[in-house]
């Protein structure tokens, strides 16, 4: 039964459930699984949990440069990452949110993902 996103534990469930799907996805999995070595996934999931906890609750935990990270991944993929990749990412993100969560914070996570996808894509290609 879906519930509200209330704390870091909920954010972690969302992030881990989502990236489990990403890693198995035929379209996105190869990009993520190449960019993030197997032994780095746990640290990456914690960093992504920090990122979303910061974005959803304003808790200043995240440290990093998402734009540069995405530019590096795009370069490693011969600049072939396009809006379809981000659209698929958003689709899986919404699907994962809807499987587990409802409410204002869940809606905020959806709105933030749309804004981020557009900003990251535009920044990668500039």
VMD Tcl script that builds the backbone (N, CA, C; Angstrom):
set m [mol new atoms 378]
animate dup $m
set s [atomselect $m all]
$s set {name element resname resid chain x y z} {
  {N N UNK 1 A 0.842 -1.192 0.000}
  {CA C UNK 1 A 0.000 0.000 0.000}
  {C C UNK 1 A 0.886 1.254 0.000}
  {N N UNK 2 A 0.695 2.144 -0.974}
  {CA C UNK 2 A 1.502 3.368 -1.017}
  {C C UNK 2 A 1.316 4.217 0.235}
  {N N UNK 3 A 2.380 4.901 0.618}
  {CA C UNK 3 A 2.368 5.768 1.790}
  {C C UNK 3 A 3.083 7.065 1.462}
  {N N UNK 4 A 3.066 7.992 2.379}
  {CA C UNK 4 A 3.771 9.265 2.216}
  {C C UNK 4 A 5.288 9.031 2.314}
  {N N UNK 5 A 6.051 9.854 1.619}
  {CA C UNK 5 A 7.506 9.884 1.797}
  {C C UNK 5 A 7.754 10.786 2.996}
  {N N UNK 6 A 8.272 10.187 4.082}
  {CA C UNK 6 A 8.377 10.925 5.337}
  {C C UNK 6 A 9.798 11.139 5.829}
  {N N UNK 7 A 10.744 10.304 5.387}
  {CA C UNK 7 A 12.074 10.369 5.993}
  {C C UNK 7 A 13.125 9.724 5.081}
  {N N UNK 8 A 14.363 9.684 5.535}
  {CA C UNK 8 A 15.465 9.131 4.757}
  {C C UNK 8 A 15.230 7.664 4.405}
  {N N UNK 9 A 14.650 6.923 5.298}
  {CA C UNK 9 A 14.363 5.515 5.023}
  {C C UNK 9 A 13.445 5.374 3.814}
  {N N UNK 10 A 12.442 6.221 3.730}
  {CA C UNK 10 A 11.530 6.201 2.584}
  {C C UNK 10 A 12.266 6.607 1.305}
  {N N UNK 11 A 13.091 7.636 1.396}
  {CA C UNK 11 A 13.862 8.083 0.233}
  {C C UNK 11 A 14.793 6.962 -0.227}
  {N N UNK 12 A 15.416 6.285 0.712}
  {CA C UNK 12 A 16.317 5.177 0.375}
  {C C UNK 12 A 15.559 4.057 -0.333}
  {N N UNK 13 A 14.367 3.734 0.149}
  {CA C UNK 13 A 13.547 2.710 -0.509}
  {C C UNK 13 A 13.245 3.126 -1.954}
  {N N UNK 14 A 12.879 4.375 -2.137}
  {CA C UNK 14 A 12.593 4.881 -3.481}
  {C C UNK 14 A 13.821 4.780 -4.377}
  {N N UNK 15 A 14.936 5.288 -3.911}
  {CA C UNK 15 A 16.172 5.294 -4.708}
  {C C UNK 15 A 16.616 3.875 -5.038}
  {N N UNK 16 A 16.614 3.004 -4.056}
  {CA C UNK 16 A 17.084 1.636 -4.279}
  {C C UNK 16 A 16.134 0.849 -5.200}
  {N N UNK 17 A 14.851 1.029 -5.024}
  {CA C UNK 17 A 13.881 0.352 -5.894}
  {C C UNK 17 A 14.015 0.846 -7.329}
  {N N UNK 18 A 14.171 2.149 -7.465}
  {CA C UNK 18 A 14.294 2.756 -8.786}
  {C C UNK 18 A 15.555 2.287 -9.509}
  {N N UNK 19 A 16.688 2.358 -8.833}
  {CA C UNK 19 A 17.935 1.990 -9.511}
  {C C UNK 19 A 18.065 0.485 -9.728}
  {N N UNK 20 A 17.343 -0.312 -8.967}
  {CA C UNK 20 A 17.289 -1.752 -9.278}
  {C C UNK 20 A 16.622 -1.940 -10.640}
  {N N UNK 21 A 15.585 -1.155 -10.912}
  {CA C UNK 21 A 14.922 -1.206 -12.224}
  {C C UNK 21 A 15.842 -0.684 -13.325}
  {N N UNK 22 A 16.492 0.434 -13.043}
  {CA C UNK 22 A 17.395 1.045 -14.032}
  {C C UNK 22 A 18.471 0.052 -14.450}
  {N N UNK 23 A 19.065 -0.600 -13.478}
  {CA C UNK 23 A 20.188 -1.506 -13.768}
  {C C UNK 23 A 19.763 -2.697 -14.634}
  {N N UNK 24 A 18.499 -3.084 -14.555}
  {CA C UNK 24 A 17.985 -4.213 -15.346}
  {C C UNK 24 A 17.368 -3.764 -16.670}
  {N N UNK 25 A 17.198 -2.473 -16.855}
  {CA C UNK 25 A 16.508 -1.945 -18.021}
  {C C UNK 25 A 17.396 -2.044 -19.263}
  {N N UNK 26 A 16.824 -2.555 -20.354}
  {CA C UNK 26 A 17.594 -2.743 -21.588}
  {C C UNK 26 A 18.099 -1.439 -22.180}
  {N N UNK 27 A 17.354 -0.361 -22.013}
  {CA C UNK 27 A 17.705 0.923 -22.614}
  {C C UNK 27 A 18.682 1.722 -21.751}
  {N N UNK 28 A 18.446 1.769 -20.443}
  {CA C UNK 28 A 19.257 2.587 -19.546}
  {C C UNK 28 A 20.329 1.808 -18.796}
  {N N UNK 29 A 20.073 0.538 -18.543}
  {CA C UNK 29 A 21.004 -0.266 -17.768}
  {C C UNK 29 A 22.439 -0.237 -18.272}
  {N N UNK 30 A 22.663 -0.425 -19.575}
  {CA C UNK 30 A 24.050 -0.419 -20.060}
  {C C UNK 30 A 24.796 0.891 -19.757}
  {N N UNK 31 A 24.106 2.005 -19.811}
  {CA C UNK 31 A 24.751 3.287 -19.513}
  {C C UNK 31 A 25.142 3.349 -18.043}
  {N N UNK 32 A 24.200 3.058 -17.169}
  {CA C UNK 32 A 24.456 3.136 -15.732}
  {C C UNK 32 A 25.455 2.078 -15.276}
  {N N UNK 33 A 25.306 0.862 -15.790}
  {CA C UNK 33 A 26.185 -0.222 -15.344}
  {C C UNK 33 A 27.610 -0.054 -15.840}
  {N N UNK 34 A 27.798 0.681 -16.923}
  {CA C UNK 34 A 29.147 0.987 -17.398}
  {C C UNK 34 A 29.728 2.160 -16.608}
  {N N UNK 35 A 28.901 3.158 -16.330}
  {CA C UNK 35 A 29.371 4.363 -15.642}
  {C C UNK 35 A 29.703 4.106 -14.172}
  {N N UNK 36 A 28.992 3.168 -13.565}
  {CA C UNK 36 A 29.174 2.907 -12.131}
  {C C UNK 36 A 29.627 1.467 -11.949}
  {N N UNK 37 A 30.897 1.273 -11.594}
  {CA C UNK 37 A 31.381 -0.097 -11.370}
  {C C UNK 37 A 30.595 -0.798 -10.258}
  {N N UNK 38 A 30.494 -2.091 -10.371}
  {CA C UNK 38 A 29.706 -2.894 -9.422}
  {C C UNK 38 A 30.055 -2.572 -7.967}
  {N N UNK 39 A 31.341 -2.452 -7.676}
  {CA C UNK 39 A 31.745 -2.220 -6.283}
  {C C UNK 39 A 31.492 -0.781 -5.821}
  {N N UNK 40 A 31.017 0.095 -6.702}
  {CA C UNK 40 A 30.704 1.478 -6.317}
  {C C UNK 40 A 29.209 1.739 -6.156}
  {N N UNK 41 A 28.376 0.732 -6.459}
  {CA C UNK 41 A 26.933 0.979 -6.426}
  {C C UNK 41 A 26.418 1.355 -5.047}
  {N N UNK 42 A 26.880 0.699 -4.011}
  {CA C UNK 42 A 26.368 1.005 -2.668}
  {C C UNK 42 A 26.655 2.455 -2.302}
  {N N UNK 43 A 27.878 2.912 -2.533}
  {CA C UNK 43 A 28.221 4.305 -2.234}
  {C C UNK 43 A 27.404 5.253 -3.110}
  {N N UNK 44 A 27.191 4.863 -4.359}
  {CA C UNK 44 A 26.408 5.706 -5.267}
  {C C UNK 44 A 24.950 5.805 -4.804}
  {N N UNK 45 A 24.379 4.710 -4.359}
  {CA C UNK 45 A 23.003 4.728 -3.865}
  {C C UNK 45 A 22.871 5.617 -2.626}
  {N N UNK 46 A 23.868 5.590 -1.765}
  {CA C UNK 46 A 23.853 6.466 -0.584}
  {C C UNK 46 A 23.940 7.930 -1.011}
  {N N UNK 47 A 24.792 8.208 -1.995}
  {CA C UNK 47 A 24.928 9.585 -2.495}
  {C C UNK 47 A 23.626 10.056 -3.136}
  {N N UNK 48 A 22.971 9.181 -3.888}
  {CA C UNK 48 A 21.689 9.530 -4.500}
  {C C UNK 48 A 20.599 9.713 -3.446}
  {N N UNK 49 A 20.658 8.938 -2.388}
  {CA C UNK 49 A 19.722 9.128 -1.278}
  {C C UNK 49 A 19.967 10.491 -0.639}
  {N N UNK 50 A 21.239 10.859 -0.448}
  {CA C UNK 50 A 21.558 12.206 0.049}
  {C C UNK 50 A 20.973 13.267 -0.875}
  {N N UNK 51 A 21.170 13.071 -2.193}
  {CA C UNK 51 A 20.686 14.028 -3.184}
  {C C UNK 51 A 19.182 14.231 -3.057}
  {N N UNK 52 A 18.431 13.136 -3.028}
  {CA C UNK 52 A 16.980 13.256 -2.968}
  {C C UNK 52 A 16.493 13.711 -1.597}
  {N N UNK 53 A 17.189 13.336 -0.545}
  {CA C UNK 53 A 16.812 13.826 0.787}
  {C C UNK 53 A 16.996 15.346 0.843}
  {N N UNK 54 A 18.079 15.831 0.254}
  {CA C UNK 54 A 18.317 17.275 0.186}
  {C C UNK 54 A 17.222 17.955 -0.621}
  {N N UNK 55 A 16.876 17.398 -1.776}
  {CA C UNK 55 A 15.882 18.003 -2.653}
  {C C UNK 55 A 14.471 17.956 -2.085}
  {N N UNK 56 A 14.129 16.869 -1.432}
  {CA C UNK 56 A 12.749 16.715 -0.952}
  {C C UNK 56 A 12.507 17.331 0.416}
  {N N UNK 57 A 13.543 17.330 1.265}
  {CA C UNK 57 A 13.348 17.802 2.634}
  {C C UNK 57 A 14.230 18.982 3.015}
  {N N UNK 58 A 15.093 19.427 2.096}
  {CA C UNK 58 A 15.964 20.563 2.387}
  {C C UNK 58 A 17.055 20.258 3.395}
  {N N UNK 59 A 17.342 18.979 3.603}
  {CA C UNK 59 A 18.405 18.584 4.531}
  {C C UNK 59 A 19.724 18.620 3.760}
  {N N UNK 60 A 20.642 19.511 4.130}
  {CA C UNK 60 A 21.856 19.713 3.331}
  {C C UNK 60 A 22.893 18.596 3.512}
  {N N UNK 61 A 22.670 17.488 2.821}
  {CA C UNK 61 A 23.595 16.361 2.902}
  {C C UNK 61 A 24.365 16.153 1.612}
  {N N UNK 62 A 23.740 16.465 0.480}
  {CA C UNK 62 A 24.348 16.135 -0.807}
  {C C UNK 62 A 25.532 17.037 -1.114}
  {N N UNK 63 A 26.614 16.383 -1.544}
  {CA C UNK 63 A 27.778 17.090 -2.046}
  {C C UNK 63 A 28.134 16.448 -3.380}
  {N N UNK 64 A 28.249 17.260 -4.391}
  {CA C UNK 64 A 28.585 16.727 -5.700}
  {C C UNK 64 A 28.214 17.699 -6.794}
  {N N UNK 65 A 28.517 17.315 -8.016}
  {CA C UNK 65 A 28.241 18.140 -9.181}
  {C C UNK 65 A 27.520 17.284 -10.214}
  {N N UNK 66 A 26.191 17.172 -10.113}
  {CA C UNK 66 A 25.443 16.319 -11.037}
  {C C UNK 66 A 25.654 16.696 -12.507}
  {N N UNK 67 A 25.763 17.986 -12.794}
  {CA C UNK 67 A 25.938 18.395 -14.185}
  {C C UNK 67 A 27.237 17.829 -14.756}
  {N N UNK 68 A 28.322 17.983 -14.012}
  {CA C UNK 68 A 29.599 17.466 -14.515}
  {C C UNK 68 A 29.565 15.947 -14.624}
  {N N UNK 69 A 28.956 15.283 -13.669}
  {CA C UNK 69 A 28.854 13.822 -13.732}
  {C C UNK 69 A 28.111 13.390 -14.995}
  {N N UNK 70 A 27.012 14.071 -15.312}
  {CA C UNK 70 A 26.240 13.714 -16.506}
  {C C UNK 70 A 26.989 14.068 -17.789}
  {N N UNK 71 A 27.707 15.165 -17.775}
  {CA C UNK 71 A 28.535 15.505 -18.945}
  {C C UNK 71 A 29.590 14.434 -19.178}
  {N N UNK 72 A 30.195 13.949 -18.102}
  {CA C UNK 72 A 31.217 12.908 -18.231}
  {C C UNK 72 A 30.623 11.615 -18.792}
  {N N UNK 73 A 29.449 11.236 -18.305}
  {CA C UNK 73 A 28.796 10.019 -18.797}
  {C C UNK 73 A 28.417 10.186 -20.262}
  {N N UNK 74 A 27.898 11.347 -20.623}
  {CA C UNK 74 A 27.539 11.595 -22.022}
  {C C UNK 74 A 28.782 11.507 -22.912}
  {N N UNK 75 A 29.876 12.092 -22.477}
  {CA C UNK 75 A 31.124 12.025 -23.256}
  {C C UNK 75 A 31.595 10.583 -23.397}
  {N N UNK 76 A 31.488 9.806 -22.335}
  {CA C UNK 76 A 31.899 8.396 -22.382}
  {C C UNK 76 A 31.014 7.572 -23.312}
  {N N UNK 77 A 29.834 8.100 -23.618}
  {CA C UNK 77 A 28.896 7.442 -24.534}
  {C C UNK 77 A 28.852 8.160 -25.886}
  {N N UNK 78 A 29.973 8.780 -26.250}
  {CA C UNK 78 A 30.100 9.480 -27.537}
  {C C UNK 78 A 28.999 10.519 -27.750}
  {N N UNK 79 A 28.571 11.145 -26.676}
  {CA C UNK 79 A 27.552 12.202 -26.712}
  {C C UNK 79 A 26.253 11.716 -27.355}
  {N N UNK 80 A 25.937 10.455 -27.125}
  {CA C UNK 80 A 24.731 9.847 -27.689}
  {C C UNK 80 A 23.559 9.772 -26.718}
  {N N UNK 81 A 23.722 10.302 -25.519}
  {CA C UNK 81 A 22.593 10.330 -24.588}
  {C C UNK 81 A 21.663 11.449 -25.047}
  {N N UNK 82 A 20.389 11.107 -25.224}
  {CA C UNK 82 A 19.441 12.102 -25.731}
  {C C UNK 82 A 18.215 12.193 -24.820}
  {N N UNK 83 A 17.279 13.022 -25.222}
  {CA C UNK 83 A 16.103 13.257 -24.384}
  {C C UNK 83 A 15.288 11.978 -24.187}
  {N N UNK 84 A 15.356 11.045 -25.121}
  {CA C UNK 84 A 14.637 9.776 -24.949}
  {C C UNK 84 A 15.143 9.031 -23.714}
  {N N UNK 85 A 16.449 9.118 -23.452}
  {CA C UNK 85 A 16.998 8.478 -22.251}
  {C C UNK 85 A 16.410 9.124 -20.992}
  {N N UNK 86 A 16.372 10.450 -20.993}
  {CA C UNK 86 A 15.816 11.147 -19.840}
  {C C UNK 86 A 14.317 10.887 -19.705}
  {N N UNK 87 A 13.617 10.805 -20.816}
  {CA C UNK 87 A 12.184 10.496 -20.774}
  {C C UNK 87 A 11.927 9.122 -20.186}
  {N N UNK 88 A 12.739 8.164 -20.572}
  {CA C UNK 88 A 12.602 6.802 -20.040}
  {C C UNK 88 A 12.924 6.795 -18.547}
  {N N UNK 89 A 13.952 7.549 -18.163}
  {CA C UNK 89 A 14.334 7.675 -16.756}
  {C C UNK 89 A 13.154 8.218 -15.951}
  {N N UNK 90 A 12.532 9.282 -16.447}
  {CA C UNK 90 A 11.383 9.878 -15.751}
  {C C UNK 90 A 10.232 8.878 -15.660}
  {N N UNK 91 A 9.979 8.160 -16.734}
  {CA C UNK 91 A 8.891 7.172 -16.730}
  {C C UNK 91 A 9.111 6.133 -15.632}
  {N N UNK 92 A 10.317 5.612 -15.530}
  {CA C UNK 92 A 10.616 4.617 -14.487}
  {C C UNK 92 A 10.562 5.235 -13.089}
  {N N UNK 93 A 11.007 6.477 -12.971}
  {CA C UNK 93 A 10.958 7.186 -11.682}
  {C C UNK 93 A 9.510 7.339 -11.214}
  {N N UNK 94 A 8.628 7.824 -12.108}
  {CA C UNK 94 A 7.213 7.977 -11.760}
  {C C UNK 94 A 6.597 6.626 -11.396}
  {N N UNK 95 A 6.901 5.611 -12.187}
  {CA C UNK 95 A 6.372 4.269 -11.930}
  {C C UNK 95 A 6.782 3.790 -10.546}
  {N N UNK 96 A 8.044 4.001 -10.187}
  {CA C UNK 96 A 8.551 3.554 -8.885}
  {C C UNK 96 A 7.909 4.350 -7.760}
  {N N UNK 97 A 7.790 5.648 -7.933}
  {CA C UNK 97 A 7.109 6.462 -6.918}
  {C C UNK 97 A 5.689 5.948 -6.707}
  {N N UNK 98 A 4.963 5.751 -7.805}
  {CA C UNK 98 A 3.557 5.335 -7.699}
  {C C UNK 98 A 3.393 3.954 -7.076}
  {N N UNK 99 A 4.374 3.090 -7.225}
  {CA C UNK 99 A 4.306 1.761 -6.609}
  {C C UNK 99 A 4.413 1.831 -5.095}
  {N N UNK 100 A 5.136 2.831 -4.596}
  {CA C UNK 100 A 5.455 2.873 -3.165}
  {C C UNK 100 A 4.843 4.046 -2.400}
  {N N UNK 101 A 4.585 5.162 -3.096}
  {CA C UNK 101 A 4.289 6.396 -2.370}
  {C C UNK 101 A 3.143 7.196 -2.973}
  {N N UNK 102 A 2.552 8.013 -2.120}
  {CA C UNK 102 A 1.515 8.970 -2.494}
  {C C UNK 102 A 1.815 10.273 -1.756}
  {N N UNK 103 A 1.089 11.319 -2.107}
  {CA C UNK 103 A 1.143 12.541 -1.317}
  {C C UNK 103 A 2.008 13.636 -1.902}
  {N N UNK 104 A 2.103 14.711 -1.132}
  {CA C UNK 104 A 2.769 15.932 -1.576}
  {C C UNK 104 A 4.262 15.719 -1.858}
  {N N UNK 105 A 4.954 14.989 -1.005}
  {CA C UNK 105 A 6.394 14.795 -1.229}
  {C C UNK 105 A 6.613 13.915 -2.460}
  {N N UNK 106 A 5.758 12.939 -2.658}
  {CA C UNK 106 A 5.849 12.110 -3.868}
  {C C UNK 106 A 5.634 12.975 -5.107}
  {N N UNK 107 A 4.659 13.870 -5.044}
  {CA C UNK 107 A 4.420 14.789 -6.160}
  {C C UNK 107 A 5.610 15.726 -6.365}
  {N N UNK 108 A 6.203 16.174 -5.284}
  {CA C UNK 108 A 7.391 17.034 -5.360}
  {C C UNK 108 A 8.539 16.286 -6.048}
  {N N UNK 109 A 8.693 15.003 -5.741}
  {CA C UNK 109 A 9.749 14.191 -6.365}
  {C C UNK 109 A 9.520 14.080 -7.870}
  {N N UNK 110 A 8.276 14.006 -8.267}
  {CA C UNK 110 A 7.956 13.954 -9.700}
  {C C UNK 110 A 8.270 15.290 -10.373}
  {N N UNK 111 A 7.818 16.370 -9.756}
  {CA C UNK 111 A 8.080 17.699 -10.336}
  {C C UNK 111 A 9.584 17.957 -10.427}
  {N N UNK 112 A 10.301 17.626 -9.369}
  {CA C UNK 112 A 11.751 17.861 -9.343}
  {C C UNK 112 A 12.451 17.043 -10.421}
  {N N UNK 113 A 12.000 15.821 -10.664}
  {CA C UNK 113 A 12.649 14.978 -11.673}
  {C C UNK 113 A 12.474 15.555 -13.071}
  {N N UNK 114 A 11.305 16.105 -13.354}
  {CA C UNK 114 A 11.067 16.733 -14.670}
  {C C UNK 114 A 12.006 17.923 -14.865}
  {N N UNK 115 A 12.081 18.748 -13.851}
  {CA C UNK 115 A 12.931 19.943 -13.919}
  {C C UNK 115 A 14.407 19.546 -14.057}
  {N N UNK 116 A 14.823 18.561 -13.274}
  {CA C UNK 116 A 16.217 18.103 -13.331}
  {C C UNK 116 A 16.559 17.497 -14.679}
  {N N UNK 117 A 15.676 16.659 -15.184}
  {CA C UNK 117 A 15.942 16.010 -16.472}
  {C C UNK 117 A 16.152 17.046 -17.565}
  {N N UNK 118 A 15.289 18.041 -17.585}
  {CA C UNK 118 A 15.407 19.083 -18.600}
  {C C UNK 118 A 16.704 19.869 -18.405}
  {N N UNK 119 A 16.983 20.266 -17.190}
  {CA C UNK 119 A 18.193 21.044 -16.897}
  {C C UNK 119 A 19.468 20.268 -17.185}
  {N N UNK 120 A 19.504 19.007 -16.793}
  {CA C UNK 120 A 20.696 18.198 -17.051}
  {C C UNK 120 A 20.893 17.960 -18.540}
  {N N UNK 121 A 19.815 17.657 -19.245}
  {CA C UNK 121 A 19.937 17.440 -20.680}
  {C C UNK 121 A 20.440 18.696 -21.383}
  {N N UNK 122 A 19.844 19.827 -21.074}
  {CA C UNK 122 A 20.251 21.076 -21.707}
  {C C UNK 122 A 21.698 21.424 -21.343}
  {N N UNK 123 A 22.068 21.197 -20.113}
  {CA C UNK 123 A 23.437 21.489 -19.676}
  {C C UNK 123 A 24.462 20.552 -20.292}
  {N N UNK 124 A 24.085 19.306 -20.489}
  {CA C UNK 124 A 24.985 18.325 -21.120}
  {C C UNK 124 A 25.274 18.700 -22.556}
  {N N UNK 125 A 24.274 19.238 -23.224}
  {CA C UNK 125 A 24.379 19.481 -24.663}
  {C C UNK 125 A 24.863 20.897 -24.984}
  {N N UNK 126 A 25.114 21.701 -23.954}
  {CA C UNK 126 A 25.560 23.081 -24.216}
  {C C UNK 126 A 27.068 23.168 -24.341}
}
mol reanalyze $m
mol bondsrecalc $m
mol representation Tube
mol addrep $m
